Amino acid sequence: MEDGLSTLEDDITRRTGVAVKQRREAAQLSLRTLAARSGISASMISDIERGAKSPTVTTLVRLAQALDVQVAALVDGGADPAPRIRVLRRDERATGDHPTRWENLGPAAFGGRIDFVRLHIPPATDLPPAAAHAPGTVEHMHVVAGTVRVTVGEEAAELAAGDSCSCRTDVSHQVANPDPAQEAVVYLILERG
């Protein structure tokens, strides 16, 4: 087991070094410039890039901040930097229709922290209460058509077409269409905390 662990540690150290170097070069930064931005010596960064030294978590955080990337980007094997634009084609969208018709409009991107959804809520329909999301989670809603009632914990608000709201949804919450005749269409962005 010791040999396996040592091999794994060496592999992670090597991949992290490759990733740091790739990200530094992609940003067109010299060792000295990255050192100045991160507060880590150029010789230490060089050792990390060559796989000669394994960085501490603090060092990784400082390098990631200086390179404007997530820490995970430095330990994922040095893959090419993620594209700045992610496209989700119409025929690739996840959809559902129970109890309301919904369509996921956003591609899985940027760490999976954000969902972008269009909801079509039938007349006189209360969606089932949603359980609390992780602390810090926020849902942003914009009503395109119809009327919706949003309940978060003990607070409620009614929104008409053109209205928007933002809700901290780290408590139980519910969306309903109180209109007996018109479907409600809502754009929802869920931002995980």
HELIX and SHEET records of a PDB file:
HELIX    1   1 GLU A    2  ALA A   26  1                                  25    
HELIX    2   2 LEU A   31  SER A   38  1                                   8    
HELIX    3   3 ALA A   42  ARG A   50  1                                   9    
HELIX    4   4 VAL A   57  LEU A   67  1                                  11    
HELIX    5   5 VAL A   71  LEU A   74  5                                   4    
HELIX    6   6 ARG A   90  GLU A   92  5                                   3    
HELIX    7   7 PHE A  110  GLY A  112  5                                   3    
SHEET    1   A 6 THR A  95  GLY A  96  0                                        
SHEET    2   A 6 ARG A 101  ASN A 104 -1                                        
SHEET    3   A 6 ILE A 114  ILE A 121 -1                                        
SHEET    4   A 6 ALA A 184  GLU A 191 -1                                        
SHEET    5   A 6 VAL A 138  ALA A 145 -1                                        
SHEET    6   A 6 SER A 164  ARG A 168 -1                                        
SHEET    1   B 4 THR A 125  ASP A 126  0                                        
SHEET    2   B 4 HIS A 173  ASN A 177 -1                                        
SHEET    3   B 4 THR A 147  VAL A 152 -1                                        
SHEET    4   B 4 GLU A 155  ALA A 160 -1                                        
END                                                                             
